Amino acid sequence: MKKIILKIIFHFFLLLFSQSILFAQTTGGLSGEFLRQGAGSRALIFGPSYTAIADDPSAVIWNPAGIAQINQLQFNVMQARLFYETKYQYASIVLHTNKHGLDNLNFGLSTIHLGLTGLERRDEFNHPFGAFDYMENAFFTTAAYSGVNDYL
């Protein structure tokens, strides 16, 4: 009976500590983690299924080949306020070319910015001595050619 109780207690603590180890393995501290948020309000509403549609400038992020469907100049901007004055900003533009025989070639430019301003800096004695800002930026470029119209 004593062995059974010890086994139950052992397995209970093993289960308890393995859960805390599993939940401690997050990726919140990695640089570039903000890119997992996505971009474009329409694309965020659709979620991961937007990859199949991808027919506006946010396709530069979700599915770069999707910009081949765009047949005019388009741009897309978004700003979201997150916690404690954190700003998540996104801008994208797709240029449709129709000169020099390149009527199915599109170029896309996009940027994502995550910024937090006004953080208080402190020394080792916890005395404030100024402020600092934290920012992360990402820039994307892409090109896509639609050859489907050549065969229709």
Number of C-alpha atoms within 10 A of each C-alpha: 6 7 8 9 10 11 12 12 12 12 12 12 12 11 11 11 11 12 11 10 9 9 8 9 8 8 8 9 7 8 9 12 11 16 15 7 8 16 27 21 16 13 22 14 10 11 12 11 12 17 18 11 14 23 20 21 29 32 27 27 25 21 16 21 18 24 27 24 19 20 17 12 13 14 16 17 17 13 16 12 12 12 8 10 12 15 17 19 18 22 19 25 20 27 19 22 16 13 9 6 8 11 14 20 21 25 19 24 19 23 18 22 17 21 16 17 14 12 13 12 13 12 9 6 6 8 10 11 9 11 11 10 11 11 11 15 14 13 12 13 15 16 17 19 16 16 12 9 7 7 5 5
